[in-house]
Amino acid sequence: MHRWEPYIPRSPRLRVRKTSCCCQYELCGEGGQYFVLRQTADGGYEETARGLYPHAEQVFAQLASQHWCTRQAS
């Protein structure tokens, strides 16, 4: 289980490195740190796994592979 916290920008530039299939999760970089970002129901954002790239990328891969995609084939 990952601990999600409100996203508070720490740098003027946020870079999205990877996005899950339906944009539920994004692997982001900001000021030399990496983390997984997701949007909240109220339009805000929250983050998890802030730190070095290998850790954040591993968490992103796990979350992206385990989530239920909201896009359905017709």
N, CA, C and O atoms as a Tinker XYZ file with bonds, in Angstrom:
   296  protein
     1  N      0.853000   -1.187000    0.000000    73     2
     2  CA     0.000000    0.000000    0.000000    64     1     3
     3  C      0.890000    1.239000    0.000000    63     2     4     5
     4  O      1.874000    1.315000    0.736000    81     3
     5  N      0.536000    2.176000   -0.814000    73     3     6
     6  CA     1.331000    3.400000   -0.916000    64     5     7
     7  C      0.647000    4.525000   -0.158000    63     6     8     9
     8  O     -0.579000    4.635000   -0.135000    81     7
     9  N      1.460000    5.343000    0.451000    73     7    10
    10  CA     0.934000    6.482000    1.209000    64     9    11
    11  C      0.835000    7.689000    0.282000    63    10    12    13
    12  O      1.848000    8.178000   -0.219000    81    11
    13  N     -0.358000    8.155000    0.062000    73    11    14
    14  CA    -0.598000    9.307000   -0.811000    64    13    15
    15  C     -0.689000   10.570000    0.038000    63    14    16    17
    16  O     -1.331000   10.590000    1.088000    81    15
    17  N     -0.030000   11.623000   -0.442000    73    15    18
    18  CA    -0.033000   12.917000    0.250000    64    17    19
    19  C     -0.405000   14.006000   -0.737000    63    18    20    21
    20  O     -0.204000   13.835000   -1.940000    81    19
    21  N     -0.943000   15.123000   -0.261000    73    19    22
    22  CA    -1.258000   16.221000   -1.183000    64    21    23
    23  C      0.001000   16.659000   -1.936000    63    22    24    25
    24  O      1.087000   16.738000   -1.362000    81    23
    25  N     -0.162000   16.938000   -3.214000    73    23    26
    26  CA     0.967000   17.407000   -4.021000    64    25    27
    27  C      1.188000   18.889000   -3.767000    63    26    28    29
    28  O      0.288000   19.709000   -3.948000    81    27
    29  N      2.404000   19.216000   -3.345000    73    27    30
    30  CA     2.808000   20.605000   -3.124000    64    29    31
    31  C      4.010000   20.860000   -4.028000    63    30    32    33
    32  O      5.066000   20.266000   -3.809000    81    31
    33  N      3.887000   21.727000   -5.042000    73    31    34
    34  CA     5.007000   21.979000   -5.952000    64    33    35
    35  C      6.244000   22.450000   -5.190000    63    34    36    37
    36  O      6.157000   23.271000   -4.276000    81    35
    37  N      7.397000   21.910000   -5.589000    73    35    38
    38  CA     8.667000   22.277000   -4.954000    64    37    39
    39  C      9.642000   22.893000   -5.943000    63    38    40    41
    40  O     10.777000   23.216000   -5.594000    81    39
    41  N      9.193000   23.052000   -7.167000    73    39    42
    42  CA    10.023000   23.601000   -8.230000    64    41    43
    43  C      9.092000   24.257000   -9.258000    63    42    44    45
    44  O      7.931000   23.864000   -9.371000    81    43
    45  N      9.578000   25.235000   -9.996000    73    43    46
    46  CA     8.697000   25.890000  -10.969000    64    45    47
    47  C      8.351000   25.021000  -12.176000    63    46    48    49
    48  O      7.430000   25.355000  -12.923000    81    47
    49  N      9.068000   23.912000  -12.385000    73    47    50
    50  CA     8.822000   23.083000  -13.558000    64    49    51
    51  C      8.578000   21.631000  -13.173000    63    50    52    53
    52  O      9.405000   20.997000  -12.517000    81    51
    53  N      7.433000   21.121000  -13.593000    73    51    54
    54  CA     7.068000   19.724000  -13.400000    64    53    55
    55  C      7.190000   19.031000  -14.752000    63    54    56    57
    56  O      6.672000   19.526000  -15.753000    81    55
    57  N      7.872000   17.888000  -14.787000    73    55    58
    58  CA     8.016000   17.141000  -16.032000    64    57    59
    59  C      7.365000   15.773000  -15.885000    63    58    60    61
    60  O      7.691000   15.008000  -14.977000    81    59
    61  N      6.450000   15.481000  -16.782000    73    59    62
    62  CA     5.814000   14.170000  -16.796000    64    61    63
    63  C      6.681000   13.256000  -17.645000    63    62    64    65
    64  O      6.921000   13.533000  -18.820000    81    63
    65  N      7.150000   12.167000  -17.051000    73    63    66
    66  CA     8.044000   11.232000  -17.740000    64    65    67
    67  C      7.282000   10.084000  -18.385000    63    66    68    69
    68  O      7.610000    9.665000  -19.495000    81    67
    69  N      6.260000    9.571000  -17.692000    73    67    70
    70  CA     5.441000    8.460000  -18.192000    64    69    71
    71  C      4.020000    8.663000  -17.704000    63    70    72    73
    72  O      3.784000    9.268000  -16.658000    81    71
    73  N      3.069000    8.140000  -18.486000    73    71    74
    74  CA     1.662000    8.217000  -18.122000    64    73    75
    75  C      1.026000    6.846000  -18.305000    63    74    76    77
    76  O      1.294000    6.171000  -19.299000    81    75
    77  N      0.193000    6.427000  -17.368000    73    75    78
    78  CA    -0.495000    5.141000  -17.514000    64    77    79
    79  C     -1.497000    5.228000  -18.661000    63    78    80    81
    80  O     -1.792000    6.318000  -19.152000    81    79
    81  N     -2.018000    4.082000  -19.085000    73    79    82
    82  CA    -2.852000    4.006000  -20.290000    64    81    83
    83  C     -4.026000    4.979000  -20.300000    63    82    84    85
    84  O     -4.364000    5.511000  -21.357000    81    83
    85  N     -4.641000    5.220000  -19.185000    73    83    86
    86  CA    -5.792000    6.126000  -19.155000    64    85    87
    87  C     -5.501000    7.367000  -18.292000    63    86    88    89
    88  O     -6.420000    8.022000  -17.803000    81    87
    89  N     -4.241000    7.667000  -18.121000    73    87    90
    90  CA    -3.784000    8.871000  -17.409000    64    89    91
    91  C     -4.138000    8.892000  -15.925000    63    90    92    93
    92  O     -4.198000    9.959000  -15.315000    81    91
    93  N     -4.370000    7.734000  -15.353000    73    91    94
    94  CA    -4.682000    7.693000  -13.921000    64    93    95
    95  C     -3.444000    7.989000  -13.084000    63    94    96    97
    96  O     -3.537000    8.622000  -12.032000    81    95
    97  N     -2.273000    7.525000  -13.555000    73    95    98
    98  CA    -1.016000    7.752000  -12.840000    64    97    99
    99  C     -0.004000    8.372000  -13.782000    63    98   100   101
   100  O      0.034000    8.048000  -14.969000    81    99
   101  N      0.820000    9.269000  -13.246000    73    99   102
   102  CA     1.898000    9.879000  -14.018000    64   101   103
   103  C      3.185000    9.823000  -13.214000    63   102   104   105
   104  O      3.205000   10.159000  -12.030000    81   103
   105  N      4.249000    9.399000  -13.861000    73   103   106
   106  CA     5.575000    9.426000  -13.251000    64   105   107
   107  C      6.159000   10.787000  -13.583000    63   106   108   109
   108  O      6.318000   11.132000  -14.754000    81   107
   109  N      6.476000   11.556000  -12.560000    73   107   110
   110  CA     6.893000   12.945000  -12.753000    64   109   111
   111  C      8.270000   13.202000  -12.151000    63   110   112   113
   112  O      8.708000   12.509000  -11.233000    81   111
   113  N      8.931000   14.206000  -12.687000    73   111   114
   114  CA    10.187000   14.692000  -12.148000    64   113   115
   115  C     10.061000   16.166000  -11.827000    63   114   116   117
   116  O      9.410000   16.924000  -12.546000    81   115
   117  N     10.694000   16.555000  -10.740000    73   115   118
   118  CA    10.606000   17.951000  -10.306000    64   117   119
   119  C     11.783000   18.253000   -9.389000    63   118   120   121
   120  O     11.897000   17.655000   -8.319000    81   119
   121  N     12.647000   19.157000   -9.782000    73   119   122
   122  CA    13.746000   19.573000   -8.924000    64   121   123
   123  C     14.682000   18.450000   -8.512000    63   122   124   125
   124  O     15.193000   18.455000   -7.393000    81   123
   125  N     14.916000   17.479000   -9.404000    73   123   126
   126  CA    15.834000   16.386000   -9.103000    64   125   127
   127  C     15.209000   15.220000   -8.353000    63   126   128   129
   128  O     15.897000   14.250000   -8.034000    81   127
   129  N     13.924000   15.302000   -8.071000    73   127   130
   130  CA    13.220000   14.200000   -7.413000    64   129   131
   131  C     12.135000   13.681000   -8.344000    63   130   132   133
   132  O     11.667000   14.390000   -9.235000    81   131
   133  N     11.746000   12.439000   -8.122000    73   131   134
   134  CA    10.721000   11.796000   -8.935000    64   133   135
   135  C      9.622000   11.282000   -8.020000    63   134   136   137
   136  O      9.860000   11.002000   -6.845000    81   135
   137  N      8.402000   11.158000   -8.571000    73   135   138
   138  CA     7.262000   10.703000   -7.783000    64   137   139
   139  C      6.123000   10.321000   -8.720000    63   138   140   141
   140  O      6.158000   10.617000   -9.914000    81   139
   141  N      5.118000    9.664000   -8.163000    73   139   142
   142  CA     3.927000    9.297000   -8.914000    64   141   143
   143  C      2.822000   10.262000   -8.510000    63   142   144   145
   144  O      2.601000   10.519000   -7.326000    81   143
   145  N      2.134000   10.790000   -9.514000    73   143   146
   146  CA     1.098000   11.792000   -9.298000    64   145   147
   147  C     -0.239000   11.231000   -9.784000    63   146   148   149
   148  O     -0.288000   10.520000  -10.788000    81   147
   149  N     -1.312000   11.546000   -9.079000    73   147   150
   150  CA    -2.664000   11.199000   -9.536000    64   149   151
   151  C     -3.608000   12.328000   -9.160000    63   150   152   153
   152  O     -3.368000   13.061000   -8.201000    81   151
   153  N     -4.684000   12.461000   -9.925000    73   151   154
   154  CA    -5.663000   13.507000   -9.662000    64   153   155
   155  C     -6.671000   13.011000   -8.642000    63   154   156   157
   156  O     -7.021000   11.831000   -8.622000    81   155
   157  N     -7.130000   13.910000   -7.807000    73   155   158
   158  CA    -8.137000   13.574000   -6.797000    64   157   159
   159  C     -9.532000   13.898000   -7.329000    63   158   160   161
   160  O     -9.670000   14.577000   -8.347000    81   159
   161  N    -10.549000   13.418000   -6.648000    73   159   162
   162  CA   -11.933000   13.633000   -7.070000    64   161   163
   163  C    -12.310000   15.119000   -7.103000    63   162   164   165
   164  O    -13.179000   15.519000   -7.879000    81   163
   165  N    -11.669000   15.930000   -6.276000    73   163   166
   166  CA   -11.996000   17.359000   -6.228000    64   165   167
   167  C    -11.156000   18.200000   -7.191000    63   166   168   169
   168  O    -11.207000   19.429000   -7.138000    81   167
   169  N    -10.384000   17.553000   -8.071000    73   167   170
   170  CA    -9.592000   18.278000   -9.068000    64   169   171
   171  C     -8.187000   18.618000   -8.631000    63   170   172   173
   172  O     -7.427000   19.200000   -9.406000    81   171
   173  N     -7.820000   18.272000   -7.408000    73   171   174
   174  CA    -6.457000   18.497000   -6.937000    64   173   175
   175  C     -5.559000   17.330000   -7.344000    63   174   176   177
   176  O     -5.941000   16.494000   -8.163000    81   175
   177  N     -4.372000   17.286000   -6.764000    73   175   178
   178  CA    -3.432000   16.205000   -7.043000    64   177   179
   179  C     -2.816000   15.699000   -5.754000    63   178   180   181
   180  O     -2.687000   16.431000   -4.773000    81   179
   181  N     -2.438000   14.425000   -5.777000    73   179   182
   182  CA    -1.691000   13.850000   -4.671000    64   181   183
   183  C     -0.563000   13.006000   -5.233000    63   182   184   185
   184  O     -0.609000   12.554000   -6.377000    81   183
   185  N      0.461000   12.801000   -4.395000    73   183   186
   186  CA     1.672000   12.120000   -4.836000    64   185   187
   187  C      2.057000   11.003000   -3.884000    63   186   188   189
   188  O      1.624000   10.958000   -2.733000    81   187
   189  N      2.891000   10.094000   -4.404000    73   187   190
   190  CA     3.489000    9.043000   -3.605000    64   189   191
   191  C      4.862000    8.719000   -4.172000    63   190   192   193
   192  O      5.163000    9.063000   -5.315000    81   191
   193  N      5.684000    8.067000   -3.384000    73   191   194
   194  CA     6.997000    7.550000   -3.791000    64   193   195
   195  C      7.993000    8.638000   -4.198000    63   194   196   197
   196  O      8.794000    8.419000   -5.107000    81   195
   197  N      7.964000    9.785000   -3.557000    73   195   198
   198  CA     8.923000   10.855000   -3.899000    64   197   199
   199  C     10.330000   10.420000   -3.511000    63   198   200   201
   200  O     10.559000    9.917000   -2.410000    81   199
   201  N     11.260000   10.619000   -4.422000    73   199   202
   202  CA    12.650000   10.267000   -4.159000    64   201   203
   203  C     13.419000   10.046000   -5.442000    63   202   204   205
   204  O     13.218000   10.755000   -6.427000    81   203
   205  N     14.304000    9.058000   -5.429000    73   203   206
   206  CA    15.139000    8.763000   -6.588000    64   205   207
   207  C     14.335000    8.066000   -7.684000    63   206   208   209
   208  O     13.324000    7.420000   -7.409000    81   207
   209  N     14.793000    8.202000   -8.923000    73   207   210
   210  CA    14.081000    7.669000  -10.074000    64   209   211
   211  C     13.789000    6.172000   -9.975000    63   210   212   213
   212  O     12.648000    5.777000  -10.215000    81   211
   213  N     14.762000    5.315000   -9.632000    73   211   214
   214  CA    14.454000    3.872000   -9.622000    64   213   215
   215  C     13.277000    3.504000   -8.713000    63   214   216   217
   216  O     12.453000    2.663000   -9.073000    81   215
   217  N     13.202000    4.122000   -7.557000    73   215   218
   218  CA    12.105000    3.828000   -6.627000    64   217   219
   219  C     10.770000    4.319000   -7.195000    63   218   220   221
   220  O      9.796000    3.567000   -7.220000    81   219
   221  N     10.721000    5.562000   -7.647000    73   219   222
   222  CA     9.473000    6.121000   -8.178000    64   221   223
   223  C      9.023000    5.366000   -9.426000    63   222   224   225
   224  O      7.825000    5.146000   -9.608000    81   223
   225  N      9.950000    4.968000  -10.281000    73   223   226
   226  CA     9.606000    4.241000  -11.499000    64   225   227
   227  C      9.052000    2.863000  -11.167000    63   226   228   229
   228  O      8.127000    2.390000  -11.827000    81   227
   229  N      9.604000    2.221000  -10.159000    73   227   230
   230  CA     9.121000    0.909000   -9.734000    64   229   231
   231  C      7.688000    1.015000   -9.206000    63   230   232   233
   232  O      6.841000    0.187000   -9.540000    81   231
   233  N      7.423000    2.010000   -8.401000    73   231   234
   234  CA     6.072000    2.216000   -7.863000    64   233   235
   235  C      5.110000    2.542000   -9.000000    63   234   236   237
   236  O      3.997000    2.015000   -9.030000    81   235
   237  N      5.514000    3.398000   -9.934000    73   235   238
   238  CA     4.672000    3.728000  -11.081000    64   237   239
   239  C      4.325000    2.465000  -11.874000    63   238   240   241
   240  O      3.161000    2.248000  -12.211000    81   239
   241  N      5.320000    1.635000  -12.173000    73   239   242
   242  CA     5.098000    0.415000  -12.950000    64   241   243
   243  C      4.115000   -0.510000  -12.231000    63   242   244   245
   244  O      3.244000   -1.110000  -12.860000    81   243
   245  N      4.260000   -0.619000  -10.925000    73   243   246
   246  CA     3.357000   -1.462000  -10.145000    64   245   247
   247  C      1.928000   -0.923000  -10.196000    63   246   248   249
   248  O      0.992000   -1.675000  -10.467000    81   247
   249  N      1.757000    0.366000   -9.938000    73   247   250
   250  CA     0.424000    0.963000   -9.947000    64   249   251
   251  C     -0.208000    0.894000  -11.336000    63   250   252   253
   252  O     -1.386000    0.559000  -11.465000    81   251
   253  N      0.562000    1.206000  -12.367000    73   251   254
   254  CA     0.037000    1.212000  -13.733000    64   253   255
   255  C     -0.382000   -0.181000  -14.180000    63   254   256   257
   256  O     -1.364000   -0.329000  -14.906000    81   255
   257  N      0.346000   -1.193000  -13.757000    73   255   258
   258  CA     0.012000   -2.556000  -14.184000    64   257   259
   259  C     -1.149000   -3.150000  -13.389000    63   258   260   261
   260  O     -1.784000   -4.098000  -13.851000    81   259
   261  N     -1.434000   -2.615000  -12.212000    73   259   262
   262  CA    -2.481000   -3.174000  -11.364000    64   261   263
   263  C     -3.802000   -2.408000  -11.395000    63   262   264   265
   264  O     -4.804000   -2.897000  -10.873000    81   263
   265  N     -3.823000   -1.235000  -11.987000    73   263   266
   266  CA    -5.080000   -0.474000  -11.952000    64   265   267
   267  C     -6.059000   -0.991000  -13.004000    63   266   268   269
   268  O     -5.672000   -1.634000  -13.980000    81   267
   269  N     -7.319000   -0.694000  -12.780000    73   267   270
   270  CA    -8.360000   -1.058000  -13.731000    64   269   271
   271  C     -8.542000    0.109000  -14.669000    63   270   272   273
   272  O     -8.903000    1.205000  -14.240000    81   271
   273  N     -8.295000   -0.114000  -15.941000    73   271   274
   274  CA    -8.367000    0.953000  -16.929000    64   273   275
   275  C     -9.813000    1.397000  -17.115000    63   274   276   277
   276  O    -10.714000    0.569000  -17.254000    81   275
   277  N    -10.024000    2.693000  -17.118000    73   275   278
   278  CA   -11.376000    3.239000  -17.287000    64   277   279
   279  C    -11.802000    3.292000  -18.740000    63   278   280   281
   280  O    -12.981000    3.494000  -19.028000    81   279
   281  N    -10.864000    3.115000  -19.665000    73   279   282
   282  CA   -11.216000    3.080000  -21.084000    64   281   283
   283  C    -11.704000    1.685000  -21.426000    63   282   284   285
   284  O    -11.017000    0.703000  -21.147000    81   283
   285  N    -12.862000    1.588000  -22.018000    73   283   286
   286  CA   -13.426000    0.301000  -22.398000    64   285   287
   287  C    -13.518000    0.213000  -23.917000    63   286   288   289
   288  O    -13.873000    1.185000  -24.583000    81   287
   289  N    -13.198000   -0.945000  -24.454000    73   287   290
   290  CA   -13.336000   -1.150000  -25.903000    64   289   291
   291  C    -14.813000   -1.241000  -26.248000    63   290   292   293
   292  O    -15.603000   -1.800000  -25.487000    81   291
   293  N    -15.180000   -0.696000  -27.389000    73   291   294
   294  CA   -16.588000   -0.727000  -27.815000    64   293   295
   295  C    -16.908000   -2.046000  -28.468000    63   294   296
   296  O    -18.042000   -2.265000  -28.893000    81   295
